[in-house]
Amino acid sequence: MTTEVGKKVQGFYNKTPFPDYELSRFNCKGYLAASAWPFAEILDRSIDQDASVIDVGTGTGQLSAFLSLRRKCVWGIDFSDSSLNKAKALKEKLGLNSLHLKKVDILDKKQIEGIGKKFDVVLCLGVLHHTGDAYGGFQNILKLLKPNGLVAVGLYNRFGRLPLKARIILAKTVFKNNQKVKDGFIRMQIGDVEDKERARGWWNDQYLHPHETTHTIGEVLKWFDKNGIEFIQIVPNKPDLGIRGVWNSEPKPNFVSRFFKQLKWIGQLDREGGYWITFGRMKK
């Protein structure tokens, strides 16, 4: 990135790689699989084994590494040297030969085109809202998607993010030096964890990030329509997601249903920090 926002975000992740973890905890591929988050497991079951996958904004590479356990072609791209170095260390330690890691700025069209490959599945989870140009980044990553390919975009919701924004203000003012409150805020999202690096990484990403934007369902649906992406479904709030998977079509929500869904998200997505994912398919 050449923008001031980009420089700040890149510097932030070079100092605080995300999602951070203690590399020593990953002693084998089995532990990597066992430590995967439930949603990562759902993704793994939902993506064909022979599909090519790219994780845009892979960070320290846990998701892309996990998905590479059962696939021959998984890429992870990011613009943070520190995050990629940790991802590379994990790849080398576990011998993940099907995982390819590359430094790429998703707002740079030439770097995107320089990948020289299109993928069956493009994942961009929790990335675009930190770029300073979420829609521009979205347009660029579609250059990596094959016709009829699948795309997943994860963003902070304008409504669902409100409770965490309130906690951010409290953490910076009333409870600025209160470690117990800080620990409690983190437990609200990721529970009790032994991995101190992971907890620190989450705190930095959620409470100290230099730039973020929030978005609405309607906004993302417009992105899809303008770029030839067929809407599939929105998650979370899918109690049967583990059974149905992430590529099962649902009716496109209208204005009224979107409005009430997002009002509910103020309480329902507190643990996720207002984070939600929209799934789509590139039209042929």
N, C-alpha and C positions, 0 to 999 in steps of 0.2 A: 504494500500500500504506500502511496505517496502522500495521502492526506494526513492532517494532524491527528485525526481520530485514529487512523491506522497506525501511526507511529506510537501513540500512547498505548493502544491495545497490544501491539506487538511487544513493546517494552514490558508491559504488565505480564504477559505470558512467558516472556523470557526469564523474568524474575520468579514467577509463580506458575510453573507448568500445571495444566489441568486436563483431566482429573488426576491429581497427584496420588502417589502410592509408594510404599516401600518395596523396591524392586526385589529385595531379599525374600519377600513373602511368596514370590512366584518361582517355586523350585521345579515345577513340572507343568506340562500341558494340562494334566488333570486338575491341578489347582486353579489354573486359569479358567477352565470350564466350570469348575465348582463355584468359583467366586463371581461368576457373571450375574449381573442384575436380572431379575425376572423378565424385564422387557427385552433385554438382549437375547434371552433364550427364546422369547416369542418371535423376535425378528429372525433368529437362526432357523427356527422351524418353518417360518413363512417364506423364506428365500430358497429357491431351488439350489441344490448342491452344485449344479453345473453352471450357475449364473455367475457372471462377472460383477463384482461389487466395488464401488468406491465410496469411502467414508470421507466426506469433505469436512475439513476442520477436525481431523482425527485426534488432535491434541497428543496426549501421551500414549495413544494407540490401543487402549484396552479393548474397545469394541471391534476395531478392525482386526486385531490379533485374534480375538475370540472367533470371529466369523471366518478367519482363514484356517481354522482347525479342520473344517469340513469342505473347503473349497480350494480350487486350483489358482484362482485369480482374484485377489483382494488387494485393493490399493487404499492407502491412507495418505491424505495430503493435508498440509498445514503450513503456516508461515512463521511459526515460532521455532527457533533453533533448539531452545531448551526442551520444549515439549517433544519435538521430533527426536532429539538425542535420547530421551528416556524411552520413546517408542522403539527406536533402533536397538537400544540395550535389551529391551524385552524380547524383540524379534530374535536377536542373536543368542540370548540366553536359552530360549526355548526352541531354537532351530526352526523358525516359522518361514520356510522357504517360499511359500505361496503368497507371502505378504510383501508388498512393494510400497516403500515409503518415499515421499518426494516433497520438497519444499516448494509450495505454490501459494501465491497470493490470489485469492479468488476474484478480486476486483481488477486483476490484470488479465485482459483477454488474451494477450500473447502467451502468458504463462499457462493459461487454461488450454489454449490450442496446442501448446508445446507438449502436452501430455500425449497427444497423438493417438488417442484411443477413446472409444465410446463404450459405455457399460450398460449391462442389463438393469442394474439397480444403482441409483444414486441416493445416498443418505447424506443429509445436511442437518444435523441435529444440534440445536443450541448454538448456532454459529452466526447466522445472518444478522441477528439483533445486536451483534457486537462490531459490525463492520463500518457503520456510518452510512452505508448505502445498501440496505437490505434487499430492495427490489433489483438493483443493479447486480448484486451478487447472485440473486436467484436466476436472473437471465443468463448469467455466465455459466452457472453450473449445469444448466440445461444443454449446453454445448457438449457435455460429457455423456448425455443420455441417448441410447439407441431408440429408433422408432419403436413404439409399443413398449418401451422400457418403463420401469417403475421408479417413482421418486417419492422421498419422504422429507418433509420440511418441518423442523421443530423450532418453535418461537415462544417468547414470553407473551402471554395474553394481557391486554390492557386492563381487563377487569381482574383476572385471576392473580395478577402480580401485586395488587393493592395491599394485601396484608403484609407481604414481605417488605414492600416499600415503607410501610409504617414501622416495621421492626428495624429497618436500616436507619431511619431517623432516630429511633430510640437508642440504637447501638452507638450512634455517633454523638449523642447528646446526654440524655439522662443516665444511660448505662455504659458510658464510654470506657471506663476502666474496670468494669465488673466482669471478671472472667467466668463466674458461675452463670450469669445471664447469657454471655456469649456461648458457652457450652450448651446451654439449654436451647438457644436458638438453632444451633447446628443439629442437635438431636431431633428437633422438630422435623428436619428434612431427611437426615440420613441415619437416625438412630444412634445407638452407642456403638462406637467403632474403636478397635484396638490400634488401627493404623493411623498414627498421628499425622502423617504426611497427608493422608486423604482428608482428614478433618480440617487441617489447615488450608488445604487446597480449596475445599468447599467454602470455607469462611471467606477466603480472599475473593473467590469467584462471585459469590452471592452478595457480599457486603462491601467489598472494596473495589469492585470493578470500575475502571475509569469511564466506560461508555456502554450504555445499553439503550435499546428502544423497545417499545411494546407494540403489539399489533392485534388486530381483530380477525375473526373468522372471515368476515365479509371482505376485508382487505386481501387476504390470501386467496380467496375464491376469485377475485378480480385478477390477481397475478396468474392464476391457472388459466382463466378464460382468455386472457390476452396472449398467452404463449402456447396455446394448443395442448393444454394438459387437462385430461379428463379427471374429474373429482372421483375419488373412491370412498374415503371415509376419514373421520376425525377421531383421534383418541387423545387422552384417556377417556374415562367414563364408559368403558365397554366391559361389563362384567364377564362376558363370554369371549373376550379377546383371545385368551389362551387357546380356546377351542377353534374359533373361526379364523384366527390369524389376522394379519394387517391389510390384506389386499381384497377383502370382501366388501363389495359395493353396498353403499347405503344411499338413500335419497339425498340430494343436495339440500342442505338446510336453507329455508327461506329467512327473511329478515326477522320475523317474529320469533321463530325457533332459535335463531342465532342469538338474539337479544336475551332471551330467558336462559339459554344454556350458559352464556357468559356471566350472567348474574349469579347463577348457581356456582360457577367456577370460583367466585370470590372466596367461598368457603371450601369447596371441594378440591381445589388445586393448591391449597396452602402448602402442603408437604412438597409439592413439585415446584413451588415458587411461581405458580401461574404458567407453567410450561405445558404446551400441548403440541401435537404433531398432526399434520395434514398429509394424507397419502393421495397420490395421483398416478396417472399413466399417460405417457406421451402418445398422442394420437398418431396413427400411421400416416 
